Amino acid sequence: MSATHRPCPLCHTDNASAPPSPFSCDPWTLKACSCGMLYLENAPSYEALQDTFAWEKTAAAETVRREAAEPLVQTVSKAVVQVRRKVSRGDKLTSMIETLFPDGPVVDIGCAKGGVLRRISATEVIGIEISQDLAKRAKANLKHKNCRIIHADALRGMKQLPPASIAGIVMSAFLEHEVQPATLLTEVNRALIPGGRAIIKVPNFACWNRKVRGRRWCGFRFPDHVNYFTPDTLRRLCGLSGLVIVRFGWLDRLPTNDNMWMVVEPAGRTAPSASPRT
């Protein structure tokens, strides 16, 4: 197992001597820090995430495991997702990008096959993807756009972008995977233009479903998810990285929803004249 020892990603306390959280799943050890953060202490290395634990491999294996363990629950869960999509009458993430981001380049961190970047109207799009196979697919899927796909982990990919050069950054179902989330958010801060914004979507560890389901909660994924955020810990992490919250209302963090959404921008770098794309 190629893994790296981590201190708490929020307060940097080394909890090596603390007992494992009961939510741990051998050989993966979760630690509950005194600051309120739950995190995977022995997270996979970036090198392991490129191949052995590439998202497309672990996601497929996890789907098979869950369907075998709880077939009825998985069937109901899929049906609920389909109903939500019909009720919402559209793609929430695409709508947020189109209405909340100003004109300019848009980056999708963990872009997978490029589906999000393909749907939006931005004239320049950039995808960052650690999986070599997914990076190749994204490049093929976006060949008709002004597109750049960076095959790298999120930190190395973001460091390739000039300061104050990006209008919008998407981290949808990504930050829970990042072993250095505070450092990454600092890079996000650096790369955004005045008025630029970032959208964050992560599982909500404080949701009611997690409290009811316990270890069987859908938000637990080993070893993919290395950070388990609550509304409070996500707020604090963004603040420590120099980002201010633009949107994080009650509907964005409903306790009945397994996920939560947040929109942030660099502190002190708001451009009053910048208008979202229409």
KOLKOL-647430 format. One record per residue (C-alpha): residue number from 1; residue in one letter; x, y, z. Coordinates in steps of 0.5 Angstrom, whole numbers, padded with zeros to 4 digits. Layout:
// KOLKOL-647430
NUM/A/X/Y/Z
...
This chain:
// KOLKOL-647430
1/M/0000/0000/0000
2/S/0003/0007/-0002
3/A/0001/0012/0003
4/T/0003/0018/0006
5/H/0002/0020/0014
6/R/-0002/0026/0015
7/P/-0003/0031/0020
8/C/-0010/0034/0021
9/P/-0011/0038/0014
10/L/-0015/0044/0018
11/C/-0011/0045/0024
12/H/-0004/0041/0023
13/T/-0004/0037/0029
14/D/-0001/0030/0029
15/N/-0006/0025/0031
16/A/-0001/0019/0031
17/S/-0002/0017/0038
18/A/-0010/0018/0038
19/P/-0014/0012/0037
20/P/-0017/0011/0030
21/S/-0024/0013/0029
22/P/-0029/0008/0029
23/F/-0031/0010/0022
24/S/-0024/0007/0020
25/C/-0024/0001/0015
26/D/-0018/-0003/0015
27/P/-0012/-0002/0013
28/W/-0015/0005/0012
29/T/-0015/0010/0019
30/L/-0019/0015/0020
31/K/-0017/0020/0025
32/A/-0022/0025/0029
33/C/-0018/0031/0031
34/S/-0020/0036/0037
35/C/-0021/0041/0032
36/G/-0027/0038/0029
37/M/-0024/0035/0023
38/L/-0025/0028/0021
39/Y/-0019/0025/0016
40/L/-0016/0019/0013
41/E/-0009/0019/0016
42/N/-0005/0014/0012
43/A/-0008/0017/0005
44/P/-0005/0014/-0002
45/S/0000/0018/-0005
46/Y/-0001/0022/-0011
47/E/0003/0017/-0015
48/A/-0002/0011/-0013
49/L/-0008/0016/-0015
50/Q/-0005/0016/-0022
51/D/-0006/0008/-0023
52/T/-0007/0004/-0017
53/F/-0012/0008/-0014
54/A/-0015/0012/-0020
55/W/-0022/0014/-0019
56/E/-0025/0011/-0025
57/K/-0022/0004/-0022
58/T/-0024/0005/-0015
59/A/-0031/0008/-0017
60/A/-0033/0002/-0021
61/A/-0030/-0003/-0015
62/E/-0034/0001/-0010
63/T/-0041/0001/-0014
64/V/-0040/-0007/-0015
65/R/-0039/-0007/-0007
66/R/-0045/-0003/-0005
67/E/-0050/-0006/-0010
68/A/-0048/-0013/-0007
69/A/-0048/-0011/0000
70/E/-0055/-0007/0000
71/P/-0058/-0008/-0007
72/L/-0065/-0005/-0005
73/V/-0062/0001/-0002
74/Q/-0058/0002/-0008
75/T/-0064/0002/-0012
76/V/-0068/0007/-0008
77/S/-0062/0011/-0008
78/K/-0061/0012/-0016
79/A/-0069/0013/-0016
80/V/-0068/0019/-0011
81/V/-0063/0022/-0015
82/Q/-0067/0021/-0022
83/V/-0073/0024/-0019
84/R/-0068/0030/-0016
85/R/-0066/0031/-0023
86/K/-0073/0032/-0026
87/V/-0075/0036/-0020
88/S/-0069/0041/-0021
89/R/-0070/0041/-0029
90/G/-0063/0042/-0030
91/D/-0056/0041/-0029
92/K/-0055/0045/-0022
93/L/-0047/0046/-0023
94/T/-0047/0048/-0030
95/S/-0053/0053/-0028
96/M/-0048/0056/-0022
97/I/-0042/0056/-0027
98/E/-0046/0060/-0032
99/T/-0049/0065/-0027
100/L/-0044/0066/-0022
101/F/-0037/0066/-0026
102/P/-0035/0073/-0029
103/D/-0032/0072/-0037
104/G/-0026/0069/-0037
105/P/-0022/0062/-0037
106/V/-0026/0056/-0033
107/V/-0022/0051/-0029
108/D/-0025/0044/-0027
109/I/-0020/0041/-0022
110/G/-0021/0033/-0023
111/C/-0025/0034/-0029
112/A/-0025/0027/-0031
113/K/-0027/0026/-0038
114/G/-0029/0033/-0039
115/G/-0036/0033/-0038
116/V/-0037/0039/-0034
117/L/-0033/0043/-0039
118/R/-0036/0041/-0045
119/R/-0043/0043/-0042
120/I/-0041/0051/-0041
121/S/-0040/0057/-0045
122/A/-0034/0059/-0043
123/T/-0029/0061/-0049
124/E/-0023/0058/-0046
125/V/-0023/0052/-0041
126/I/-0018/0048/-0037
127/G/-0018/0041/-0034
128/I/-0014/0038/-0029
129/E/-0014/0031/-0028
130/I/-0009/0026/-0024
131/S/-0011/0020/-0028
132/Q/-0008/0019/-0035
133/D/-0013/0015/-0038
134/L/-0019/0020/-0036
135/A/-0014/0026/-0038
136/K/-0014/0023/-0045
137/R/-0021/0022/-0045
138/A/-0022/0029/-0043
139/K/-0018/0032/-0049
140/A/-0021/0028/-0054
141/N/-0028/0030/-0051
142/L/-0026/0037/-0051
143/K/-0022/0037/-0058
144/H/-0027/0042/-0061
145/K/-0026/0047/-0055
146/N/-0021/0052/-0054
147/C/-0018/0047/-0048
148/R/-0012/0045/-0045
149/I/-0012/0039/-0041
150/I/-0007/0038/-0035
151/H/-0005/0031/-0033
152/A/-0002/0032/-0026
153/D/-0005/0032/-0019
154/A/-0009/0038/-0017
155/L/-0003/0042/-0014
156/R/0002/0041/-0019
157/G/-0003/0043/-0024
158/M/-0006/0049/-0021
159/K/0002/0052/-0020
160/Q/0002/0052/-0028
161/L/-0003/0057/-0028
162/P/-0001/0065/-0028
163/P/-0003/0069/-0022
164/A/-0010/0072/-0023
165/S/-0011/0069/-0029
166/I/-0017/0065/-0028
167/A/-0025/0067/-0028
168/G/-0028/0061/-0025
169/I/-0025/0054/-0021
170/V/-0030/0048/-0021
171/M/-0028/0043/-0015
172/S/-0035/0039/-0015
173/A/-0034/0032/-0011
174/F/-0026/0034/-0011
175/L/-0024/0037/-0005
176/E/-0025/0031/-0001
177/H/-0020/0027/-0005
178/E/-0014/0032/-0004
179/V/-0009/0031/0001
180/Q/-0007/0038/0002
181/P/-0014/0042/0001
182/A/-0011/0048/0005
183/T/-0005/0049/0000
184/L/-0010/0047/-0006
185/L/-0015/0053/-0004
186/T/-0009/0058/-0003
187/E/-0007/0056/-0010
188/V/-0014/0057/-0012
189/N/-0014/0064/-0009
190/R/-0007/0066/-0012
191/A/-0010/0064/-0019
192/L/-0017/0067/-0019
193/I/-0018/0074/-0022
194/P/-0021/0080/-0018
195/G/-0028/0078/-0018
196/G/-0027/0071/-0020
197/R/-0030/0065/-0016
198/A/-0030/0058/-0014
199/I/-0035/0053/-0013
200/I/-0034/0047/-0008
201/K/-0038/0041/-0007
202/V/-0037/0036/-0002
203/P/-0040/0031/0002
204/N/-0043/0033/0008
205/F/-0041/0029/0014
206/A/-0046/0033/0019
207/C/-0052/0031/0015
208/W/-0058/0027/0018
209/N/-0057/0021/0013
210/R/-0049/0020/0016
211/K/-0052/0020/0023
212/V/-0057/0015/0021
213/R/-0053/0010/0017
214/G/-0047/0011/0021
215/R/-0041/0007/0018
216/R/-0046/0005/0012
217/W/-0046/0012/0010
218/C/-0045/0013/0002
219/G/-0040/0019/0004
220/F/-0035/0014/0006
221/R/-0031/0012/0001
222/F/-0024/0008/0002
223/P/-0019/0010/0000
224/D/-0022/0016/-0004
225/H/-0024/0021/0001
226/V/-0019/0023/0005
227/N/-0023/0029/0008
228/Y/-0030/0029/0011
229/F/-0032/0036/0012
230/T/-0038/0039/0016
231/P/-0041/0046/0015
232/D/-0036/0049/0020
233/T/-0030/0046/0018
234/L/-0031/0047/0011
235/R/-0032/0055/0013
236/R/-0026/0055/0017
237/L/-0021/0052/0012
238/C/-0023/0057/0006
239/G/-0022/0062/0011
240/L/-0015/0060/0013
241/S/-0014/0060/0005
242/G/-0016/0067/0004
243/L/-0022/0066/0001
244/V/-0029/0069/0003
245/I/-0036/0066/0002
246/V/-0040/0069/-0003
247/R/-0046/0064/-0002
248/F/-0047/0058/0003
249/G/-0054/0059/0005
250/W/-0059/0054/0008
251/L/-0061/0051/0002
252/D/-0054/0049/0000
253/R/-0052/0045/0006
254/L/-0059/0042/0008
255/P/-0058/0037/0013
256/T/-0063/0032/0009
257/N/-0058/0032/0003
258/D/-0051/0028/0003
259/N/-0048/0034/0000
260/M/-0046/0041/0001
261/W/-0045/0047/-0004
262/M/-0040/0053/-0003
263/V/-0038/0059/-0007
264/V/-0032/0063/-0005
265/E/-0028/0069/-0008
266/P/-0021/0072/-0006
267/A/-0021/0076/0000
268/G/-0020/0084/-0002
269/R/-0020/0082/-0009
270/T/-0027/0083/-0011
271/A/-0029/0087/-0017
272/P/-0035/0091/-0017
273/S/-0036/0092/-0024
274/A/-0035/0085/-0026
275/S/-0041/0081/-0028
276/P/-0043/0074/-0029
277/R/-0044/0071/-0036
278/T/-0051/0071/-0038
